[in-house]
């Protein structure tokens, strides 16, 4: 549905001959593309010559490269990738610091669901000690999130009986067969693999809580608290406290303060509609969109808008 609205928005923008703000997003079958389409739909509802269109891409790295070159005006990127690009670290070291990169808005991101098998006696993060836990393949997003979650809870791989390295697609059968005691499911919730584990062997969600979380999050701004709502998974009795990596809508200093304020005014004027255009957006609030997980400098226009609306 979002893709259809997006196509209409692009046709209208091109037909009127106005400048179109391009958002570099992600794979058509992923989350970033429909999220960008939803943003464009609400922006294009407003009058005054504001136009927006989403452009599919291979993800955060491609979006940041397109922004750096000036090929697009906006991008949807993972918060940690935005931070590394701004600093010129990690995989962005060769390109150097992206000093002109600026944040506009924070969006929901990929969160962690920790599932334990029935009979494993795992009711909390602390209970993972001495257990067989799948962390995922080295270098994968699943592994990075599992390691960050363990560290945030004051644990390490050494606390586990075995740190297993199965692919995401492999872990549910192993969990249900009792070959592992727990597994991390990281991504946009709900995840089919997690649904399968809960349906086929009554795997139990574990609340991600620990006294060390607050301190860890202060030093790792790309990671924020999250809630996985019970209505996302059939039969889940309670909401699950979790962690997530937010997605950010970013631009550069080439965008004027007026442009950024106009985009945000359009988004906020249609905020309720925005949150109903994609299931992942339904938990988004105006306050958290203005600050949660924002790991880089706000654009001056966004900073002014949030100041005027009392969201800073």
Secondary structure as UniProt FT lines:
FT   HELIX           2..16
FT   STRAND          21..24
FT   TURN            28..29
FT   HELIX           32..44
FT   STRAND          52..55
FT   HELIX           60..69
FT   STRAND          74..78
FT   HELIX           79..87
FT   HELIX           90..92
FT   TURN            93..95
FT   TURN            99..100
FT   STRAND          101..116
FT   TURN            118..119
FT   HELIX           125..128
FT   TURN            129..130
FT   STRAND          132..134
FT   TURN            138..139
FT   HELIX           141..152
FT   TURN            153..154
FT   HELIX           157..159
FT   STRAND          162..164
FT   HELIX           168..176
FT   TURN            177..178
FT   STRAND          182..187
FT   HELIX           192..201
FT   STRAND          204..206
FT   TURN            211..212
FT   HELIX           213..219
FT   TURN            221..222
FT   STRAND          223..228
FT   HELIX           230..232
FT   TURN            234..235
FT   STRAND          240..252
FT   TURN            253..254
FT   HELIX           257..269
FT   HELIX           271..274
FT   TURN            275..276
FT   HELIX           279..283
FT   HELIX           286..289
FT   TURN            290..293
FT   HELIX           300..308
FT   TURN            309..310
//
